[in-house]
Amino acid sequence: MGKLIEGVWRDEDYDTKKSGGRFVRWDSSFRHQVSADGTSGFKAGPERYHLYLSWACPWAHRTLIMRSLKKLEDVISVSFVEPLMGKQGWTFGEDGDPLYGLDTLYQVYLKAKPDYSGRVTVPVLWDRQTETIVNNESSEIIRMLNGEFSAFGDNTTDYYPPNLRAAIDTINEDIYSRLNNGVYRTGFATTQEAYEEAFDALFDCLDALEERLSGQRYLVGDQITEADWRLFTTLVRFDAVYVGHFKCNLRRIIDYPNLWGYVRELYQHPGVAETINMDQIKGHYYASHAMVNPTGIVAKGPSLDFTSAHGRDTIT
């Protein structure tokens, strides 16, 4: 996976020795904000910002979905790293980075901060004007896209409405801890105790969500919010990757009637299916994590039909 230490790239996996075999995620490092009025130092506007993404990454996927839902395709440009994460981390294809012709994503980080120390992750929200990284925290980027860019996209939709923010924040925190990050805590655990601890929390969360969605169509209120999209990017990968590759195999999403209908409904929402590349998702996970899958063999299955009738429209 690799990381930068004072501007020097090191090909190192996460060290779980000091955490009892538990995977501990590094915090995102760039936390500046784009604002509609520019008081943050980064003013929202067309053709100024660029997103560096991966088709495979669920965190990056959130931002791609929000860009589509808010109709910001002509406002914020996007490029994708290669699916395989090797010894140089995330890399660009033969043509290189479209902005500067760089070969690796860590070079983009160094362009922003030459002495940077930390993980090199997607998504990255890049500012062409100041030539720096504005933010690399997906949860903050999606809120900027939802709110601060409204004048340039679809201002009729709000996925973080004021009256639901407290409820959205509460469920986001729980789902992040036990499920969004929980699949990684399960898959990257290096002791049996750490694995079972994360595994149990993960399926407790899925069981609770299945029950919640038995009586309501969406996670919060009667409308789709950012909480649904944050959950969706994990669920749509679950059966194809996390069940086998990360040993999250107590139950599949298709074994949960409400969750399976829910993920199909969100998949079928206009503009969402186009943000999913399952070949790259599977290719990345199975071939990039040598500590989990040393052979790099990519599983052929399962066969999943996200386009079948979801039946969620009967729930009010």
FENHU-V433031 format. One record per residue. PHI is phi as a letter, one per 30 degrees, with the letter a starting at -180 (NA if undefined). Layout:
BEGIN
<<PHI> <PHI>>
END
This chain:
BEGIN
<<NA> <i> <a> <c> <b> <h> <i> <c> <d> <b> <d> <b> <d> <d> <c> <c> <d> <d> <c> <i> <i> <c> <d> <b> <d> <d> <d> <d> <c> <c> <b> <d> <b> <d> <b> <d> <c> <i> <d> <d> <j> <b> <d> <d> <a> <d> <i> <c> <c> <b> <c> <c> <b> <b> <d> <d> <d> <d> <d> <d> <e> <e> <d> <d> <d> <d> <e> <d> <d> <d> <h> <c> <e> <c> <c> <b> <d> <b> <b> <b> <d> <d> <d> <d> <c> <c> <d> <c> <i> <d> <b> <c> <d> <d> <d> <i> <d> <d> <d> <b> <i> <d> <c> <b> <d> <d> <d> <d> <d> <d> <d> <d> <b> <e> <c> <d> <b> <k> <d> <c> <b> <c> <d> <b> <c> <c> <c> <d> <d> <c> <h> <a> <d> <d> <a> <b> <c> <e> <d> <d> <d> <d> <d> <d> <d> <d> <c> <d> <c> <e> <d> <c> <b> <d> <c> <c> <c> <b> <c> <b> <d> <e> <d> <c> <d> <d> <d> <d> <d> <d> <d> <e> <d> <d> <d> <e> <d> <c> <b> <e> <d> <d> <d> <d> <d> <d> <d> <c> <d> <c> <b> <d> <d> <d> <d> <d> <d> <d> <e> <d> <d> <d> <d> <d> <d> <d> <d> <d> <d> <e> <d> <d> <d> <d> <c> <b> <d> <b> <d> <b> <i> <c> <b> <d> <b> <e> <e> <d> <d> <d> <d> <e> <d> <d> <d> <d> <c> <d> <d> <d> <b> <d> <e> <d> <d> <c> <h> <c> <c> <d> <b> <c> <d> <d> <d> <c> <e> <d> <d> <d> <d> <d> <d> <d> <d> <d> <e> <d> <d> <e> <i> <c> <e> <d> <c> <c> <b> <d> <d> <d> <e> <d> <d> <d> <d> <d> <c> <c> <c> <d> <d> <c> <b> <e> <d> <i> <d> <c> <d> <d> <c> <d> <c> <b> <c> <d> <c> <d> <e> <c> <i> <d> <d> <d> <c> <c>>
END
